[in-house]
Each structure stands twice: as structure tokens, then as C-alpha cells.
Amino acid sequence: MKLFDIINQWANRYFSQPDAIYLVAMLLIGAALLMAFGGALAPVLTGLVIAFLLQGVVTELEQRRVPRTLAVYAAFLLFLGSVLALVLLVVPLLWQQLQSFLQVLPSVAQRLQEGVSNLAQRFPEYVTQEQISALLEQGGREVANVGGAVIETAFSQVFSLLGLVLYVVFVPITVFFFLKDKERLVSAVREMLPTERPMINTVTAEMNTQLGNYVRGKALEILIVGFVTFAAFLILGLNYAALLSVIVGFSVLIPFVGAAVVTLPVFAVAVLQFGWSTDLTLVMAVYAILQFLDGNVLVPLLFSEANDLHPLAIIIAILAFGSLWGIWGVFFAIPLATLIKAIFNAWPRSLVAATAQQLNEK
């Protein structure tokens, strides 16, 4: 049998199901909208994620016999109170520490240069002063170029005046209506779907479980890692403890890569403050222990009910969706990869086996 006949037979079997056609159409339309209007829809997507997170609060209050309307308003007020606390208390402290860190950044570079230069004196048979100077010069240019590009992109996309206004106005509005009109919105989507939709129901059920576990688990992981890191750095007397703890907390949104990248500012601050001493070793050892506990204790506890994605699949998803939609693609890489996995799991097993057998016979 020719390959074209196999593909044709596969398409006839698979797309003969109406819900499969609707699912593929919905995915294609959604992908096209994100590619065309991803930046403009970012506040709406942010509101959807926050509403999904707050839905757990609403459900918990409803189980305690609180009316849904009152539960929605309570969850929304909790969200507004958290945002106000961040804006009035946390953000000014972070901004102050960030400005101070940027002012001492040249001293960090000088201290690192001194430490690396000592390598030529300790190991002259392996490296020379000229090689180290060339390496430092090249590294400085690369860091400056990458850092400038990252800062410029972040501030242009997130902290621009128009972007800030859009987030301040539209995110609370979308959060409120996603919570308040949840049943109406879900019913409107269901009316557009076919009556018989076993595949869509399977994908929706798995995504609801996986995304609920992921969003709420990640939010809790950020809080725990951030607070524990802040307490540890505060006990060790490390400068910029609040700034570094926030960066370390949010780094868990990018598995594997985030922890490696955040190590650089932690190491830079420790070198500037303590130099090449045992205190530096202690800070980095404590930081390494915290990362180990996060990956091997906290993550299994928070995500025990999730179907774990392979680490290679996570890295590929981060690279693929990050290249398509930038920072938002990185943040939503795991949920999107989970969606792809859910679709694959809902794929008719008989069809997969038949297609594989035909390919082997060919």
C-alpha cells in the first residue's frame, strides 16, 4: 500500500468524527488569533489565568455553603487586595533595591574580573593573562548586548505606558467577568460544539485537571520558594534579599533554564558583598540546597496528580513557543505542551495501531 493511501485512509477515519473536526478547527483558529493578536490579547489571557487560579477560592467557598455571587466578590476582592499590597509595599522595595543594584553593578564586574585574573597566577600552565583578558572583554560585550536587548524588550513590552494602562484596566475587568459569568461563557462555547463530542470532552477533562494542578501548583511554588529564599538570604545577611528572592521565585515558571539563569545574579551579589571567601561558598551552598529541595521535594508534592512531561519535551516546548510568542510563549509553554499531550492521549488507539501496522508492513 502506498503512503498516500495510508494517509488518505487515516484522514478518512479520523476526520469522519465531527468533534475531531471541531477540535482541529478550534485549535487552528486559536493559534491564528494568538499569532496575529497575541500581544493585544495578553491582558485577556492574563485575566483568564488569574480567574482560573481564583476559581479554586470560589469553589472552596461554595463548598462551605457560601452563595456563588458572594464567593465571586470575595475572591475578586482578595485579588484586588493582593495587587494593592504588591503595588504599595513590595514594588517600591524592589524598585529601590533594583536601582541600588544597578549602581553597584560595575563593582560586581570588577570583582569578578579580579577573581578570574587570579586563575592565571594560580594555573599559569593552563591559562595566560592574555587569554583571560580576551575572554573577559568578549564576555563583557556579549553580556552588555544580551542584557541591553532583554531590558529594552521587557520595558517596551511590559512597562510601556500604553501596556501598563491596558493591564491596569483590562486585567481586573476580565478577571471579574470570567469569574462572574463562568457558566454562561462555558454554555456559549458548548452550544457551538456538536452534541456528540467524546474526543473534545476527553481533552477538556484532562486539560481542566492538568491546568488546574499546574496553575495553582505553580502559584503556590512561587510563594513558597520566594518566601523561603528571602528568609534564607536574610539570615545569611545577603544584600538585595527581597529582589533576589522575587527573581528566584518567578524563575520556577521556566523549568531547568530559570534556575540556571537566576544563579548568575545571586552569585554576582554574593561575590560583591563577601568576595572570594567562605561566606560566598556558604551562600551558594544554601542556594543550591534550596534549588535541590524545590526540584526533588516541593515539585513532587505540588504536582503529584499531574501527568509529568518529559524534561526534553518541556525544553522543546519552551524553545518552540518562546520563539513564536516571546516571553508569553515561555510562560505558557507547559500548558500548551499539556494540551498537545491531551490531544494525543484522546487519539483513537485503534487508529494509531492500525496506521503503525500499515507503515511497518510497507
Summary of the structure (lengths in Angstrom):
residues: 362
radius of gyration: 25.1
end to end distance: 6.5
largest distance: 76.4
contacts: 978
relative contact order: 0.10
helix: 86%
strand: 0%
